């Protein structure tokens, strides 16, 4: 922990120099998960030429290594700088519901820099945000990420405890941030839909809670403005009364997610084997 905190005091421009070196290592020398990235992109964008796929791959790897530099810097980055770099365009739309005593469900996905979105929201508002996360197996990195994600308040909720935590705190007005694109285990898979041209499994815990407790649900769109600067815009998916059609919230989330990916293809986490358990 100490060494990462010391590194985080280095200026970001210097950390980006290290990122450039790691890009060369990851993309050109080691070829970190290149086969997975290439396969995922080819399935997602069959209309693109090999050269166009390569261009997205290069940008993806630059975003990947930049995200490591930015995440380390977040350990000591000031609240004002976090708010400038990870700008929530319309957080007032969400806080309006929270001020009325409501719980809001915020669905997001693994776009760079998703860690910046977590602390960026809290840097620009009161500590309204509770974040659902998947526990890291390595205890050192689990503690490191908890330290970084816990800055500026809010709670961290392990995914396995999500529904129990919600029931315990169902009268606490807040935004619950949930990365809804995570791959479910085969035994947990409840819904399969077409996502980026492939059959894909999705969790629907968020949809079930939203419909049961009449929660407004938002999707968080991500844009990268320039190196080190991101913007997040929340789009209302639904509010009570909800469409009773099964999977209506998840289907809308998938549509908005695909639109976001097509606008910013190099920002999505293609190195994750998202379709490992797909049909």
KEMARMI-184629 format. One record per residue (C-alpha): residue in three letters; x, y, z. Coordinates in steps of 0.05 Angstrom, whole numbers, plus 5000, padded with zeros to 4 digits. Example, Ala and Ser with C-alpha at 12.3 -4.5 7.8 and 13.67 -1.06 7.14 Angstrom:
# KEMARMI-184629
ALA524649105156/SER527349795143/
***
This chain:
# KEMARMI-184629
UNK500050005000/UNK505650485020/UNK509350434954/UNK502950564913/UNK501351174955/UNK508451444945/UNK507851324869/UNK501151684869/UNK504552324892/UNK508352344826/UNK505452834775/UNK500452534727/UNK504652724667/UNK510152284694/UNK505351714707/UNK503051784635/UNK510251694612/UNK510251034650/UNK503650874617/UNK506850974549/UNK512250474567/UNK507149974593/UNK503150064528/UNK509249844488/UNK510249254534/UNK502949034536/UNK501349144462/UNK507749034424/UNK511948574467/UNK507648144513/UNK501248184473/UNK497048184536/UNK490447824520/UNK491048044448/UNK487347434422/UNK481447564469/UNK481248304450/UNK481648164375/UNK476347614378/UNK471548044418/UNK472348644371/UNK471448214309/UNK464947934336/UNK462548614359/UNK464248974294/UNK463948474236/UNK463149054187/UNK470049344203/UNK476349184164/UNK482448864198/UNK485949544197/UNK480049874231/UNK480049334284/UNK487549444296/UNK486450184305/UNK481250054359/UNK485849544392/UNK491550044396/UNK487050574427/UNK484250054475/UNK491149864501/UNK492950594510/UNK486650704550/UNK488150074590/UNK495050294612/UNK492751014622/UNK487250764669/UNK492550434713/UNK496351094718/UNK489951484733/UNK487450984784/UNK494051014823/UNK493751774821/UNK486651754849/UNK489551534916/UNK492052244929/UNK488652674876/UNK485153274907/UNK477553304908/UNK477453904862/UNK481953554811/UNK477752924814/UNK471453344801/UNK474753674740/UNK477553044709/UNK471552584721/UNK465853054708/UNK458652844721/UNK454653264673/UNK447753214704/UNK448252934774/UNK442653404794/UNK437652934759/UNK439552384807/UNK440252804870/UNK433353084858/UNK430452394870/UNK434952284930/UNK432852944961/UNK425752684956/UNK427752094999/UNK428351584943/UNK433551054925/UNK436251114854/UNK439250534815/UNK445050744770/UNK447050224718/UNK453950294689/UNK459049854652/UNK466449734647/UNK468650344608/UNK475050704623/UNK475651004672/UNK470250684714/UNK473950794779/UNK474051544764/UNK466551544757/UNK465751254827/UNK469851774863/UNK468052324813/UNK460752284832/UNK462352324906/UNK467252904894/UNK461553314863/UNK455853134910/UNK454452944982/UNK456552224997/UNK450251944965/UNK453551374926/UNK453850654949/UNK457950224901/UNK456649494887/UNK463249144871/UNK466248464859/UNK471248284913/UNK478448204889/UNK481547544910/UNK488447844925/UNK487848154996/UNK493048694981/UNK489548954919/UNK482748874952/UNK485049345008/UNK488249824958/UNK481849884916/UNK477449954978/UNK481950535001/UNK481450884934/UNK473950744922/UNK472250964993/UNK474851664985/UNK469752234996/UNK464851775032/UNK459451285010/UNK459250535023/UNK462249944986/UNK457649344979/UNK460248664959/UNK456248374902/UNK454547744942/UNK451348184996/UNK447848664948/UNK440648444957/UNK441248335032/UNK444449015040/UNK438849335000/UNK433449035044/UNK437149255107/UNK437949965081/UNK431650035039/UNK429650685074/UNK436351025062/UNK436051525004/UNK442151424959/UNK444751244891/UNK446650514883/UNK452050444829/UNK452049764795/UNK456449524737/UNK450949124702/UNK455348834647/UNK459048344690/UNK459147624667/UNK454747174711/UNK456746474729/UNK452945924693/UNK449145754756/UNK447346484767/UNK445346634696/UNK437946834691/UNK437247204626/UNK440547144558/UNK440147684505/UNK443847904443/UNK449348384460/UNK454448614408/UNK452248064361/UNK452947494412/UNK448447144460/UNK450347414528/UNK448247264600/UNK446147824646/UNK444547884720/UNK437748194734/UNK438348334808/UNK438049074795/UNK431749024752/UNK428148594803/UNK429549074860/UNK427749684818/UNK420949384799/UNK419449114868/UNK420949774904/UNK419150274849/UNK426150554840/UNK428151034785/UNK433650724742/UNK438951104703/UNK444350904653/UNK451051254657/UNK453951434588/UNK461451524585/UNK465551984540/UNK473052114539/UNK474352854524/UNK481952804522/UNK487452444560/UNK485652444633/UNK478852774625/UNK472152414623/UNK464852604623/UNK458952194649/UNK451752334631/UNK445951984664/UNK439951774622/UNK433351574653/UNK431550864636/UNK425150834675/UNK421451084736/UNK415250834771/UNK410450584748/UNK414950094712/UNK413649724648/UNK411449024673/UNK414448694611/UNK419848194634/UNK427048434623/UNK424749134602/UNK429949494644/UNK435549014624/UNK433749064551/UNK433949824553/UNK440649794590/UNK443449344535/UNK441049814480/UNK444150424514/UNK450550044528/UNK451249834455/UNK450150554433/UNK455550784481/UNK460450254457/UNK459350444384/UNK460851174401/UNK466951014443/UNK469250314422/UNK476350374450/UNK473750544520/UNK470349874533/UNK474049314570/UNK475148834512/UNK480648444548/UNK475448144595/UNK472847474569/UNK465747724575/UNK462847184529/UNK466346584561/UNK459846254582/UNK455746504524/UNK451646044480/
***
